[in-house]
């Protein structure tokens, strides 16, 4: 939680900046029970297909993302979310710049 004061109001989109040709991440919360991480993806960037042992909630805070789960592509825009199920292959791609909040709860 570097430099984020508990019980303070923050603008979610302002907590991470876009960087040309990069994926930038900032961990907001890290506990033994899970994490909350904010990402900024520049256009054309992404995360290759992988799996995770826990469900993960993806919330698009800015822009448009392509989220593929078990081979099925979904286009999510600002204000939309989806749950990526545990142990299912998933990948993310930025057809344009986007910011997302990733919430993973380990249960």
DRENVO-627829 format. One record per atom (N, C-alpha, C, O): x, y, z. Coordinates in pm, whole numbers, plus 32768, in hexadecimal, padded with zeros to 4 digits. Example, Ala and Ser with C-alpha at 12.3 -4.5 7.8 and 13.67 -1.06 7.14 Angstrom:
<sites>
85277DC7830C
84CE7E3E830C
85287EB6830C
85907EB4834E
85057F1F82C4
85577F9682CA
850A80038313
853D80728324
</sites>
This chain:
<sites>
80547F888000
800080008000
8058807D8000
803B80DC8049
80C0807E7FB1
811D80ED7FB7
80D981757FA6
809B81917F3F
80E581C58009
80B68251800A
801F82627FFC
7FF382CF7FD8
7FD181FD8018
7F40820D8018
7F14820580A9
7F24819E80EB
7EDC827280DA
7EB182768165
7E2C82308176
7DCE8249812A
7E2381D981DA
7DA1819C81F8
7D3982078219
7D5A8271824E
7CBD81EB81F8
7C4C82458212
7C5A82CC81CC
7C25833181FB
7CA282CD815A
7CAA8347810A
7C6483308085
7C5E82C08053
7C2F839A804D
7BE983927FCD
7C50839E7F5D
7CA383F97F5E
7C4A83427EFD
7CA983417E8E
7C5E83347E0A
7BF682F37E04
7C9183717DA2
7C5D835D7D1B
7C9F82E27CE0
7D1882E37CC7
7C5482797CC9
7C8B81F97C9D
7CE382087C21
7D5381D57C1E
7CB2824D7BBC
7CFC825C7B3E
7D8082A67B50
7DDD82947B01
7D8882F87BB9
7E0083497BCE
7E6F82FE7C17
7EDE83327C23
7E5482877C47
7EB7823E7C97
7F2181F57C44
7F8481C57C7B
7F0D81EE7BC1
7F7081B17B67
7F6B81FD7AE3
7F0182277AB6
7FE0820D7AA5
7FEA82597A27
800E81FC79B4
8051819779C6
7FE08222793D
800781D978C5
809A81F678A7
80CB826478BF
80DF81917871
816781A2783F
816E816377B6
814180F277A3
81A681AB7758
81AA817C76CD
81EB80F376C3
825980DC76F7
81A58097767F
81D980117666
81E47FB876DF
82307F5776DD
81997FD7774A
81AA7F8E77C8
81267F697809
80BC7F9F77E9
81317F0B7867
80C77EED78C5
80FD7F17794D
81667EE97978
80B57F6F7990
80DE7FA27A13
807D7F6D7A7B
80047F6B7A63
80B07F437AED
80577F137B58
807A7F577BDB
80EC7F7F7BF3
80167F637C2F
80277F9B7CB6
7FCF7F4C7D15
7F547F4B7D07
800D7F0C7D74
7FC37EBF7DD7
7F867F217E3B
7FCD7F737E76
7F037F177E4E
7EBB7F717EA9
7EAE7F2F7F32
7EC07F6F7F99
7E8E7EAE7F32
7E827E617FAF
7EC67DDA7F9A
7EB47D9A7F32
7F147DB07FFD
7F507D2A7FFC
7F3E7CEF8087
7F757D2080EA
7EEF7C85808C
7ED67C3D8108
7EE77BA980ED
7EEC7B7F8079
7EF27B598155
7EFF7AC98141
7E817A8E8100
7E877A2280C4
7E117AD5810A
7D927AA680D2
7D777AD98045
7D137AB38008
7DCF7B2F8010
7DBB7B5D7F88
7DFD7BE17F6B
7E3E7C1D7FC1
7DEC7C0E7EEE
7E2A7C8A7EC1
7DC87CDD7E6F
7D687CAA7E36
7DE27D5F7E6C
7D9E7DBD7E13
7E0C7E087DCA
7E5F7E4A7E08
7E0C7DFE7D44
7E767E397CF4
7E397E8A7C83
7DDA7E5E7C42
7E6F7F017C6C
7E447F577BFF
7EAB7F4D7B8F
7F237F567BA9
7E7C7F3B7B13
7ED47F2E7A9E
7EB37F9B7A38
7E407FC67A2D
7F197FC679EE
7F08801D797A
7F4D7FD97904
7FC67FC27908
7F017FB8789C
7F347F767825
7F397FDB77B3
7ED480197793
7FAD7FEB7775
7FB4803E76FE
7F797FF07689
7F757F75768C
7F4D80377623
7F137FF775AC
7F717F8D7575
7FE97FA47566
7F3A7F187557
7F867EAA751D
7FC97E507583
80007DE8755F
7FC77E767602
80057E25766B
7FA27DBE76A0
7F2C7DC2767E
7FD27D6276F2
7F787CFD772A
7FBF7CA1778B
80357CB277A8
7F757C4177BA
7FAA7BD5780D
7F897B5477C5
7F167B3D77A0
7FED7B0077B1
7FD87A837768
7F827A2377BA
7F6F7A347832
7F5079BF7775
7EF6795F77B5
7F3A791C782C
7FAD78F07825
7EF079147899
7F2078D67915
7EA778AB7967
7E3578C87942
7EBF786779D5
7E5478427A32
7E7878757ABC
7EEC78967AD7
7E14787C7B12
7E2778A37B9E
7DD578447BF4
7D6C78157BC9
7E0378277C6D
7DBD77C77CC1
7D4077FF7D06
7CFB77B77D4E
7D2278807CF0
7CAF78BF7D31
7C6079117CCB
7C97793E7C67
7BDE79237CE5
7B8F797F7C93
7BCD7A0A7C9B
7C067A2F7D02
7BC27A567C2F
7BF47ADF7C2D
7B8B7B387BEC
7B547B177B84
7B707BA97C2B
7B137C0B7BF5
7B637C767BAC
7BC37CAC7BE2
7B3C7C927B30
7B7A7CFA7AE0
7B137D697ACD
7AA47D517A9F
7B3A7DE47AF1
7AE47E5A7ADF
7B2F7EBC7A86
7B9F7EE37AA5
7AF27EE47A18
7B327F4179BA
7B157FCF79E8
7AA27FFC79E9
7B7F80157A0F
7B73809D7A44
7B7F810779D7
7B54817979EA
7BBB80E27965
7BD0814278F9
7BEA80F47879
7C2F808F787B
7BB38121780A
7BD080E67789
7B848067776A
7B17804F779F
7BBF80157712
7B817F9976E2
7BE97F2976E7
7C5C7F3B76BF
7BBE7EB57719
7C177E417725
7BD87DC976E0
7B5E7DBE76D5
7C2E7D7176B1
7C007CF07680
7C307C8776E4
7CA87C7576FA
7BD17C437721
7BEE7BDB7784
7BC07B56774A
7B4B7B467728
7C1C7AF8773D
7BFC7A757707
7C007A0F7778
7C657A0477BE
7B9379C6778A
7B8A795E77F0
7B6578DB77AB
7AFE78D37767
7BB7787677BD
7BA077F27780
7B8377FD76EB
7B2977BA76B8
7BCF785276A6
7BC278607616
7B5478BD75E7
7B4A78D6756E
7B0278F17640
7A94794A761A
7ABA79DB7639
7AD379FD76AD
7ABE7A3075D2
7AE47ABC75E1
7A6D7B10760C
79FD7AFD75DC
7A867B6D7666
7A227BCB7697
7A5C7C57768D
7AD07C6D76B0
7A0D7CB5765E
7A387D417655
79F77D8C76C9
797C7D9676D0
7A487DBF7722
7A167E087796
7A3D7E9A778A
7AAC7EBB775F
79E17EF277AE
79FD7F8177AA
79F27FBC7836
79C67F7B7894
7A1C80397840
7A1D807F78C0
79998069790C
792C807A78D6
79A78045798B
7933802F79E1
79007FA179E2
78A67F807A30
79377F4A798C
790C7EBE7987
796F7E6579D0
79E47E8879E2
793D7DF079FA
79917D907A42
796B7D047A1A
79017CEB79E1
79C67CA77A3A
79A67C197A2B
79FA7BCC7A8F
7A5E7BFD7AC2
79CF7B537AA9
7A1A7AFB7B02
7A5E7A917AAB
7A1D7A4B7A5D
7AE17A887ABB
7B2C7A207A76
7B3579AA7AD6
7B7079B77B42
7AFB79387AB2
7AF578C67B0E
7B7D78867B27
7BD478847AD0
7B8D78527B9F
7C07780D7BC6
7C25779A7B65
7BCA77587B34
7CA477857B4C
7CD777147AFD
7CA977137A6C
7CB876AD7A28
7C7177827A3B
7C4C778D79AE
7CB377E57969
7CD6784F799E
7CE477BE78F4
7D47781278AF
7D0978987887
7C98789D7856
7D547903789E
7D2479887879
7D9979DF784C
7E0C79C77870
7D797A4477FD
7DDD7AA177C9
7D9A7B2977BB
7D1F7B3377B3
7DEC7B9377B8
7DB97C1A77A7
7E077C5F7738
7E7F7C497728
7DC07CB376EB
7DFF7CFD767E
7DC27D877677
7D4B7D9A7694
7E147DE97651
7DE87E74764A
7DD67EA075B8
7E377EC87578
7D5A7E987582
7D447ECD74FC
7D547F6574FC
7D6D7FA27494
7D477FA07572
7D67802C758C
7D938031761E
7D827FD07668
7DCB80A07648
7DF580AC76D4
7D82808D7732
7D0F80B37719
7DA3804977A0
7D3D80367808
7D7E80277891
7DF28002789D
7D2E804578F6
7D56802F7981
7CF27FD079BE
7C7A7FD879A5
7D267F747A10
7CCC7F137A50
7CF57EFE7AE1
7D6A7F087B06
7C917EE07B30
7CA67EB87BBA
7C937E227BBF
7C2D7DEE7B92
7CF57DDB7BF6
7CEF7D4A7C03
7CE47D287C98
7D3A7D4C7CE7
7C797CE47CBB
7C617CBC7D46
7C677C247D4C
7C177BDF7D0C
7CC67BF07D99
7CD27B5F7DA9
7CC67B3F7E3E
7D147B6F7E90
7C647AED7E5F
7C4E7AC27EE8
7C6F7A2D7EF1
7C3679DB7EA9
7CC97A0D7F4A
7CFA79847F55
7CA679377FBB
7CBA79458033
7C4978E87F89
7BF978957FE3
7BEC78097FAB
7BAB77B37FE8
</sites>
